[in-house]
Amino acid sequence: MASEIELKLELTPDAVARIVEAPLLGPAQRTVRQVSTYHDTPDLLLSRSGFSLRIRKTPDGLVQTIKGPGESPSLLMRSEWERPVESEHPDKGDIAGLLGVDPSALRLGPLFTVLVERQLWYVEAPEGRIEVALDQGEIIAGDRHLPLAELELELKSGEEHVLFALARRLLAIAPFRIGVTSKAEKGFLLRDRLLSHRKPEAWQPDPDIAAAAAFRGLALSCVAHFRENEDIYLQLAAPEALHQMRVALRRLRSLISVCCPFLATADAGRFAEEFRWLAGSLAQARNLDVLSTRPDRLAAGAASEEARLSAHAAAGAALASMRALDLMLDFNAWLQCGRFLGTGADPRADEPLRDFAPRALARLRRRLRKRSRSFCDLSDAERHEVRKAAKRLRYVAEFFQPAFRSARAERRYRRFALAMEALQDHLGVLNDHATLEPLAVPDADPQRAGKAGEERARLLRRAEAALEAVLAAKPFWK
């Protein structure tokens, strides 16, 4: 088994042309045509287990490659098993051994094909050697086709920072986005259906993992959540994908906040503010999406569909800006190269997650209790702060819950999660009213206005009851 360390960059056709024509790489040192067929069982056992298996046909012959998850969460590293084969039919022995099943029980078959022209360069630097592979082509699954243009920077020798140094020089030539979806994953998405959004996938940190390592893994999962939905949004303009991007950024800022004691303080603060800016750049489009679905007087006063489309254009421009592209590259380098730790040796960085998490969760619970006092008498702005405090507690609870694995902890977490979901729903309705009311058609009917006031009072009572249920729930971390 080998560990493949590579950085994947997603390109537009214009970016491909600019990079190929720039003097940085020069003429390609080799160009090959590759045909890769990916195999799995009818119930997608390999994919569900985190593996992919392909047979690649090249001018040099056939190669079977199995890829699996790395030893730790990373956008750079995956485990890889590769060897020449004589047939286009997979050898089941290797993958059966990894899955712990009888080879004869595996019914493997082709699912989709990736056709690419690969151009290769080898970049020599004082601190390392990098193989640069530009793949242009398409993925074919039945009658569905997906264009493909990506640049893979594979580290042959040296440290990870060498990859990011080259990526920084490439970004000065042409824009790109960090790739988080493999060709295999793209093929499965193309084969099955186009998604309107992706929910965050839970990473299960071990209770004994160091808090700093848990932060890195969880932050990378947030980056993947954001980028998966960004790709969907840019392709389909799906409103729910836009919403999930904002969720990913809020989760990431919550994680940075709770782990701030052992992070490089200046960098952590800068990244948190930049992620706040990016989330804010998407806010108007999200607000108008929500407003456009309402049948009541709040929607009647909404800006035109032209304004909603204009807000989405502004969101797309923010995502395509050099500020956003720089942010994602810098943040990934900060995580992958271990620069996120502060210069001082804070003992909390090495503390097991099972010890770090309870204090963090208890602190967030106290903050929610403090901010929600006299809930019904709070202003809209103060209730919004309560909503943010509740979200932060919910996100961090989702991050750290796997560190508490007893049956009692799992029962308590389920009750907490249900109570928190109800609270978020009620606070969300109140926030929608506060946010959208300024856009509504004024209601001159005093009777309807009185009923609206009664409805608001009911919403406040329900939210207050849900808040009490959350604060009364027994902590699952004790």
C-alpha positions, 0 to 999 in steps of 0.5 A: 500500500502507498499513500498518495499525497495530492492537491486537486484543482478544479479548472474552467476551460479558460483557466486550462488555456491560461495555465498551459500557455504560461511559462511556469510549466512549459511544454508538457513532458508527456501526453497520454490518453487514458480510459478508466472503467470503475467497478462496484457491486450492484449494492455499491459495497465498495463505494459505501465502504469508502473504496473505489476500484478502476481498471485503467487502459494506457499505452503502457498496458492495464493497471488496476487501482484501488483507492481508500480513505487515508489514515486521517481526514485530509483533502491531500492523502488517500491510501492507494493499491496499484498493480499491473493486470492482464485483463480488463476484468478486476482481480477481486482478491485485493479488494476482497481482502480490504473489505474482509469478504470472500472474493467469490461473493463479490459481483463486480461490474462496470458502472461508468468510464472516465476518458481523459487526455493527460498532460504531465509535467515534473516540477523540481523545487529545492524542497521537493518534487511534484508531478503535475497532471492536467486531465481534460475529458469527460465522465460517461455513465450510460447516456449521461456525460460530465465534462472534466478539467482538473489539475492534480499536483502529486507530491513525489518528495518533500513536505505538503507546503511545497504543493501549496507553494506551487498552487499559489503560483498557479493561482496568480496565472488563472483562477481555480477551486480546491477539488474535494470530489474524486473522479469516482465520486463524480461518476457515482453522482452522475450515474445516480442523479444530480443532487440539489445539495449535500448535507454535512457528512459526519466524521467520527473522531476517536474519543482519545484523539488530540483536540488539535487533530480533531479540529483539523479533521472537523475543519476539513469536513466543513471545507468539503461540505462547502465545496461540494455544495459550491459545485452544485450551486455553480452548476444548477443554481440550486437554492438549497445548495446555497443554504448549505454553503452558508451552513458549512461556513457557520459550522466552520466559524463555530469550530474555530471559535470553540478551538480558539484557545490553542489556535494561532490567534491572529490567523484564526481571527482573520479566517473567521472574519473572512468566512463571515464576509463570504457567508454575508455575501450569500445572505441576500440571495438566500433571503430572497429565495426564502421570501419567494416561496412564501404565499402571504403578505411578506412575499407580496412585498418582495422585490422582483424576480429580477432582484432575486436573480441579481442577488444570485449574480452577486453571490456568484461574483463573490464566490468567483472573486480572488478574495474567496479563492485566496481564502480557500487556498490559504485556509487549506494550506493553514490546516494541511501544513500544521500552521493552525497551532499557536506558537506557544505550547498550549496543553489543550491542543494535545488534550484528548477530545473526551476531556476537551469537549465537555468544557467547551459544550458546558461553556456554550450551554451557559452562554445560551442560558445567559443570552436567553433570559427574559426571552419574550421581552428581548428585542429582535436583535437580541433574539437573533443573538440567542439563535446564533448561540443556539446554533453554535451549541448545536454545531459543536454538539454535532462535532463532538458527540462521537467522543461520548459513546456510552448508551446513556450518552447516546440516549441523552444526545438523541433527546438533546438533538430533538429539543434543539431541532425544535428550538431552531425551527421556532427561532427560524420562523421568528427570524424570518418574520423579523428579517422579511417584515421590512420587505412586506406590503404594509397591512392597513387592516387593523383586524389582520394586524391584531391577528398577526400580533397574536400569532407572533405572541404564540410563536414567542411562547413556543420558542420559549418552551423549546428553549426551556426543553433544550436547557433542561435536557441532561448534558450528554457529555457528563 
